[in-house]
Amino acid sequence: MPTTAAAGSPQQSRGLEEGVTRVNQAANEDYATELAEILELRDVPAPEVARIVRGVESRLAESGEDPVAAFGTPGKYADNFAPRSRMVRFWILIASSVTLASGGTLLLISGVFGLLSPAHRLWGLPAWTRVVLGAAGITLFVALLLAEGVRARRRASGRTV
């Protein structure tokens, strides 16, 4: 019959410590990842994000503390470096993207149907005007996405986390 370690034995406590260490490491990594994402969304430069995250990781490794107990939630800790007011740019991007994409699509489809049948009218605009405005709206939407993609790529290329 195989023998098992008695409760409270050194083997059992070592195994428990290793399990707790693995859980702490996973929690620390999740915290650092979430903090980095929040800081990036708030337009903190990539080198600064890397410096902040390294500082958090080193303190957690030294102290073994729970990240939320040591720093608070990632969002609250990020407020120390980048107030939420920087999120305004993000919400403006979302609102303008939705407006350009949906408005441009509505105008384009309405214009196409207006070209097929003069009975389809929208806001008293001629069909060809709706087609042009719709195409312009969709083009601006795509340009906005490309500009933000280039901006994000530049920001990420300097990241050393």
CORWO-V283020 format. One record per residue. N is the residue number from 0. RES is the residue in three letters. PSI is psi as a letter, one per 30 degrees, with the letter a starting at -180 (* if undefined). BURIAL is I if it has 16 or more other ideal C-beta (glycine too) atoms within 10 Angstrom, else O. Layout:
n = <N/N>
res = <RES/RES>
psi = <PSI/PSI>
burial = <BURIAL/BURIAL>
//
This chain:
n = <0/1/2/3/4/5/6/7/8/9/10/11/12/13/14/15/16/17/18/19/20/21/22/23/24/25/26/27/28/29/30/31/32/33/34/35/36/37/38/39/40/41/42/43/44/45/46/47/48/49/50/51/52/53/54/55/56/57/58/59/60/61/62/63/64/65/66/67/68/69/70/71/72/73/74/75/76/77/78/79/80/81/82/83/84/85/86/87/88/89/90/91/92/93/94/95/96/97/98/99/100/101/102/103/104/105/106/107/108/109/110/111/112/113/114/115/116/117/118/119/120/121/122/123/124/125/126/127/128/129/130/131/132/133/134/135/136/137/138/139/140/141/142/143/144/145/146/147/148/149/150/151/152/153/154/155/156/157/158/159/160>
res = <MET/PRO/THR/THR/ALA/ALA/ALA/GLY/SER/PRO/GLN/GLN/SER/ARG/GLY/LEU/GLU/GLU/GLY/VAL/THR/ARG/VAL/ASN/GLN/ALA/ALA/ASN/GLU/ASP/TYR/ALA/THR/GLU/LEU/ALA/GLU/ILE/LEU/GLU/LEU/ARG/ASP/VAL/PRO/ALA/PRO/GLU/VAL/ALA/ARG/ILE/VAL/ARG/GLY/VAL/GLU/SER/ARG/LEU/ALA/GLU/SER/GLY/GLU/ASP/PRO/VAL/ALA/ALA/PHE/GLY/THR/PRO/GLY/LYS/TYR/ALA/ASP/ASN/PHE/ALA/PRO/ARG/SER/ARG/MET/VAL/ARG/PHE/TRP/ILE/LEU/ILE/ALA/SER/SER/VAL/THR/LEU/ALA/SER/GLY/GLY/THR/LEU/LEU/LEU/ILE/SER/GLY/VAL/PHE/GLY/LEU/LEU/SER/PRO/ALA/HIS/ARG/LEU/TRP/GLY/LEU/PRO/ALA/TRP/THR/ARG/VAL/VAL/LEU/GLY/ALA/ALA/GLY/ILE/THR/LEU/PHE/VAL/ALA/LEU/LEU/LEU/ALA/GLU/GLY/VAL/ARG/ALA/ARG/ARG/ARG/ALA/SER/GLY/ARG/THR/VAL>
psi = <k/k/k/l/k/l/k/g/l/e/e/e/e/e/e/e/e/e/e/e/e/e/e/e/e/e/e/e/e/e/e/e/e/e/e/e/e/e/e/e/f/g/h/k/k/e/e/e/e/e/e/e/e/e/e/e/e/e/e/e/e/e/f/g/l/k/e/e/e/e/f/a/l/e/e/e/e/f/f/f/f/j/l/f/f/f/f/e/e/e/e/e/e/e/e/e/e/e/e/e/e/e/e/e/e/e/e/e/e/e/e/e/e/e/e/e/k/f/f/j/l/j/g/g/k/l/e/e/e/e/e/e/e/e/e/e/e/e/e/e/e/e/e/e/e/e/e/e/e/e/e/e/e/e/e/f/f/f/k/g/*>
burial = <O/O/O/O/O/O/O/O/O/O/O/O/O/O/O/O/O/O/O/O/O/O/O/I/O/O/O/I/O/O/I/I/O/I/I/I/O/I/I/I/O/I/O/I/O/I/O/O/I/I/O/I/I/O/O/I/I/O/O/I/O/O/O/O/O/O/I/O/O/O/I/O/O/I/O/O/I/I/O/O/O/I/O/O/O/O/O/O/O/O/O/O/O/O/O/O/O/O/O/I/I/O/I/I/O/O/I/I/O/I/I/O/O/I/O/O/O/O/O/O/O/I/O/O/I/O/I/O/O/I/I/O/I/I/O/O/I/I/O/I/I/O/O/O/O/O/O/O/O/O/O/O/O/O/O/O/O/O/O/O/I>
//
